[in-house]
Amino acid sequence: MNRMKGFLFGTVEKIVLHCAATRVEATMRDHIMPEFNSSIPVSVQPALLGMEYVQVHYSAGLFRSAHADVMVLC
């Protein structure tokens, strides 16, 4: 079922964490990694826009184009 869903709507390609404090990088990565299988890369980058956020990049599917969702962290 997951393969069909990925074919139709795309799958998660990578997750990029943009955070300001370097001491929370490992903690954030440890909280996000268990939710996904180990084949999805999670990287941490410095926040350049003055706010912390997460980008989730998706591949293209039959009914949906490749895109990225952004979630602001408070």
C-alpha positions, -999 to 999 in steps of 0.1 A, spaced: 0 0 0 29 24 8 44 18 -26 11 27 -43 7 58 -22 42 69 -30 36 63 -67 4 84 -67 13 112 -42 51 111 -39 73 103 -9 94 121 16 129 126 2 147 145 29 142 166 60 162 197 68 161 213 102 170 250 104 178 258 140 197 286 157 212 269 187 238 243 179 232 225 212 197 214 202 207 198 168 212 163 181 181 165 203 159 176 174 174 149 151 168 122 177 131 132 181 125 132 143 144 102 132 123 75 150 92 87 131 108 78 97 128 49 85 165 53 83 165 57 45 152 93 48 182 117 54 178 143 82 202 172 81 207 202 104 216 236 91 219 270 108 188 292 107 195 321 83 161 338 85 161 346 122 136 318 129 137 281 134 119 259 109 117 224 93 116 217 56 102 184 44 110 177 8 87 154 -12 93 136 -45 69 139 -74 40 115 -77 14 109 -104 -11 133 -88 13 157 -71 44 176 -82 77 177 -62 75 202 -34 86 211 1 65 219 32 77 243 58 68 242 95 79 270 118 92 258 152 83 279 183 
